[in-house]
Amino acid sequence: MKSKKKKTKIRLKHKIALFTVYFVLFIALTAMIDYYAYDMINPWIFTVLSFVGAVWATIVHAKSHERTKADELARDLEEIV
């Protein structure tokens, strides 16, 4: 017999908070890369890559159904807003 795993849906507010956490993380990382590249690369490229990376990370996180530190940060962000 297969064990039935209880699937819980993630609320939209939590997904937006997760996206914000991942977006800030990617922006911080790409800002350091841009700083050490001495502004040779257009910052818009890093912004777009950060946005795409945050969307991808949010989707993967939502599908995995595992609690991580990002969930705690997102929960704190939800309480603030």
Sequence and secondary structure as in RCSB ss.txt:
>XXXX:A:sequence
MKSKKKKTKIRLKHKIALFTVYFVLFIALTAMIDYYAYDMINPWIFTVLSFVGAVWATIVHAKSHERTKADELAR
DLEEIV
>XXXX:A:secstr
           HHHHHHHHHHHHHHHHHHHHHHHHHTTT S HHHHHHHHHHHHHHHHHHHHHHT   HHHHHHH
HHHHH 
